[in-house]
Amino acid sequence: MNIISLLQNTDNSILLYIKNNIHGQIMDKSMVIITSLGNGGVIWVIMAVLLMINKKYRKIGFMALCALILSTILGEGILKHVVQRIRPSADIPAINMLIAKPLSYSFSSGHAASSFAAAGVLSKYFKKYALGFLGLASLIAFSRLYLYGHYPTDVVAGIILGLICSEIIIYIFAKMFFIKSCRRDVKNEYGTF
């Protein structure tokens, strides 16, 4: 058995376990609501915009938005079209979908990537609320498994991609701030060039 077959069998087993052991009326309704929060990264976009309204938190809101955009470009724009993995809802027969069948490819999960991209940035700067941000991102990611929107490896890849995107944006903004700070210090010390 090759590694791809092993991963596919493991993915299918996990989805079957969720279906047979966790599904129920309350969970069905809850997961549909939770996954809708991640549609288009809407909950994260709202948080970013609210932060950008306040001058004190504008930079953090902009960073969260940049992380969302980067994760979308890399995940939805590139990765899905390179890997072209079929979704479980199309691959596994007799699945009763609770949401509309997604039309794009499965790998990687855009919901997981965008959620962890934004949550990664927000958790860095609002440490007191990090558990809440990461908890919401985790719920959104899990909802994709529960609703047969993605295989587990798609979600794990989305989480990794999202966290990488958040770190890239944090790094870029830290470098930009450092350069601005150095220029300001030089200007204050020596005047204009």
C-alpha positions as CSV (number, residue, x, y, z in Angstrom):
1,M,0.0,0.0,0.0
2,N,1.5,3.4,-1.0
3,I,1.4,6.5,1.2
4,I,-1.4,8.2,-0.8
5,S,-3.7,5.1,-0.3
6,L,-2.8,5.0,3.4
7,L,-3.7,8.7,3.8
8,Q,-6.9,8.3,1.9
9,N,-8.0,5.3,4.0
10,T,-7.1,7.2,7.2
11,D,-9.1,10.2,6.0
12,N,-12.1,8.1,5.2
13,S,-11.9,6.3,8.5
14,I,-11.9,9.6,10.4
15,L,-14.8,11.0,8.5
16,L,-16.8,7.8,9.1
17,Y,-16.0,7.9,12.8
18,I,-17.3,11.5,13.0
19,K,-20.4,10.5,11.0
20,N,-21.1,7.4,13.2
21,N,-20.3,8.9,16.6
22,I,-20.7,12.6,16.7
23,H,-23.6,13.5,14.3
24,G,-26.9,14.6,15.8
25,Q,-29.6,17.2,15.3
26,I,-28.0,19.8,17.6
27,M,-24.5,19.3,16.2
28,D,-25.9,19.4,12.6
29,K,-27.4,22.8,13.2
30,S,-24.4,24.1,15.1
31,M,-21.9,23.0,12.5
32,V,-23.9,24.6,9.7
33,I,-23.8,27.9,11.6
34,I,-20.1,27.6,12.5
35,T,-19.0,26.8,9.0
36,S,-21.0,29.7,7.6
37,L,-18.9,32.0,9.8
38,G,-15.9,30.9,7.8
39,N,-17.5,31.3,4.4
40,G,-15.3,33.8,2.6
41,G,-13.6,34.4,5.9
42,V,-16.5,36.6,6.8
43,I,-16.1,36.5,10.6
44,W,-12.4,37.3,10.3
45,V,-13.0,40.1,7.8
46,I,-15.6,41.6,10.2
47,M,-13.0,41.4,13.1
48,A,-10.3,43.0,10.9
49,V,-12.5,45.8,9.7
50,L,-13.7,46.6,13.3
51,L,-10.0,46.7,14.4
52,M,-9.1,49.0,11.4
53,I,-11.8,51.5,12.5
54,N,-10.0,52.1,15.7
55,K,-6.7,53.9,15.1
56,K,-5.0,52.1,18.0
57,Y,-5.6,48.7,16.5
58,R,-5.6,49.6,12.8
59,K,-2.3,48.0,12.0
60,I,-3.4,44.7,13.6
61,G,-6.6,44.7,11.7
62,F,-4.7,45.4,8.5
63,M,-2.3,42.6,9.3
64,A,-5.2,40.1,9.8
65,L,-6.7,41.2,6.5
66,C,-3.3,40.7,4.7
67,A,-3.0,37.2,6.3
68,L,-6.5,36.4,5.0
69,I,-5.6,37.6,1.5
70,L,-2.3,35.7,1.4
71,S,-3.9,32.5,2.6
72,T,-6.6,32.9,-0.1
73,I,-4.0,33.5,-2.9
74,L,-1.9,30.5,-1.8
75,G,-4.7,28.1,-0.9
76,E,-7.6,28.9,-3.2
77,G,-5.6,30.4,-6.0
78,I,-2.7,28.1,-6.3
79,L,-2.7,25.0,-4.1
80,K,-6.2,23.8,-4.9
81,H,-5.5,24.0,-8.7
82,V,-2.2,22.2,-8.4
83,V,-3.4,19.3,-6.2
84,Q,-7.0,19.1,-7.7
85,R,-8.3,16.7,-4.9
86,I,-11.9,15.8,-5.2
87,R,-14.1,16.6,-2.2
88,P,-15.4,13.8,0.1
89,S,-18.9,14.8,-0.8
90,A,-18.2,13.8,-4.4
91,D,-16.0,10.9,-3.5
92,I,-18.0,9.1,-0.9
93,P,-21.5,7.8,-2.0
94,A,-24.7,8.3,0.0
95,I,-23.6,11.4,2.0
96,N,-26.5,13.5,3.1
97,M,-25.1,17.0,2.7
98,L,-26.3,19.6,5.2
99,I,-24.8,22.5,3.2
100,A,-24.6,23.1,-0.6
101,K,-21.9,21.0,-2.2
102,P,-18.8,23.0,-2.6
103,L,-17.7,23.3,-6.3
104,S,-13.9,23.9,-5.9
105,Y,-11.3,21.3,-5.1
106,S,-10.7,20.0,-1.6
107,F,-7.0,20.4,-0.8
108,S,-6.4,22.6,1.2
109,S,-9.3,23.8,3.3
110,G,-9.9,27.5,2.6
111,H,-12.0,27.7,5.8
112,A,-9.1,26.3,7.9
113,A,-6.4,28.4,6.1
114,S,-8.2,31.7,6.4
115,S,-9.3,31.0,10.0
116,F,-5.9,30.2,11.2
117,A,-4.2,33.0,9.2
118,A,-6.4,35.6,10.9
119,A,-6.4,33.8,14.3
120,G,-2.6,33.5,14.2
121,V,-2.2,37.3,13.8
122,L,-4.9,38.2,16.3
123,S,-3.5,35.7,18.9
124,K,-0.1,37.3,18.6
125,Y,-1.3,40.7,19.5
126,F,-4.3,39.9,21.7
127,K,-2.7,37.2,23.9
128,K,-5.5,37.4,26.4
129,Y,-8.0,36.3,23.8
130,A,-5.8,33.8,21.9
131,L,-7.7,30.8,23.2
132,G,-10.9,32.3,21.9
133,F,-9.5,33.1,18.4
134,L,-7.8,29.7,18.1
135,G,-10.9,27.9,19.5
136,L,-13.2,29.6,16.9
137,A,-10.7,28.8,14.1
138,S,-10.6,25.1,15.3
139,L,-14.4,24.9,15.4
140,I,-14.6,26.3,11.9
141,A,-11.9,23.8,10.7
142,F,-13.7,20.9,12.4
143,S,-17.1,21.9,10.9
144,R,-15.5,21.2,7.4
145,L,-14.9,17.6,8.4
146,Y,-18.3,17.2,10.1
147,L,-20.1,18.5,7.0
148,Y,-18.0,16.4,4.6
149,G,-16.6,19.6,3.0
150,H,-13.0,18.3,3.4
151,Y,-10.8,15.3,4.3
152,P,-8.8,15.6,7.5
153,T,-5.6,16.1,5.6
154,D,-7.1,19.0,3.7
155,V,-8.0,20.6,7.0
156,V,-4.5,20.0,8.5
157,A,-2.9,21.4,5.4
158,G,-5.2,24.5,5.7
159,I,-4.3,25.0,9.3
160,I,-0.5,24.8,8.5
161,L,-0.9,27.1,5.5
162,G,-2.9,29.6,7.6
163,L,-0.4,29.7,10.4
164,I,2.5,30.1,7.9
165,C,0.6,33.0,6.3
166,S,0.1,34.7,9.7
167,E,3.8,34.3,10.5
168,I,4.8,35.7,7.1
169,I,2.6,38.7,7.6
170,I,3.8,39.3,11.2
171,Y,7.5,39.0,10.0
172,I,6.9,41.5,7.1
173,F,5.2,44.0,9.3
174,A,7.9,43.7,12.0
175,K,10.5,44.4,9.3
176,M,8.6,47.3,7.9
177,F,8.1,48.8,11.4
178,F,11.8,48.3,12.2
179,I,12.9,50.1,9.0
180,K,10.4,53.0,9.7
181,S,11.7,53.2,13.3
182,C,15.3,53.3,12.1
183,R,14.5,56.0,9.6
184,R,12.7,58.0,12.2
185,D,15.6,57.7,14.7
186,V,18.1,58.7,12.0
187,K,16.0,61.7,11.0
188,N,15.6,62.7,14.7
189,E,19.4,62.3,15.2
190,Y,20.7,63.9,12.0
191,G,17.8,65.8,10.5
192,T,16.7,65.2,6.9
193,F,19.0,63.8,4.3
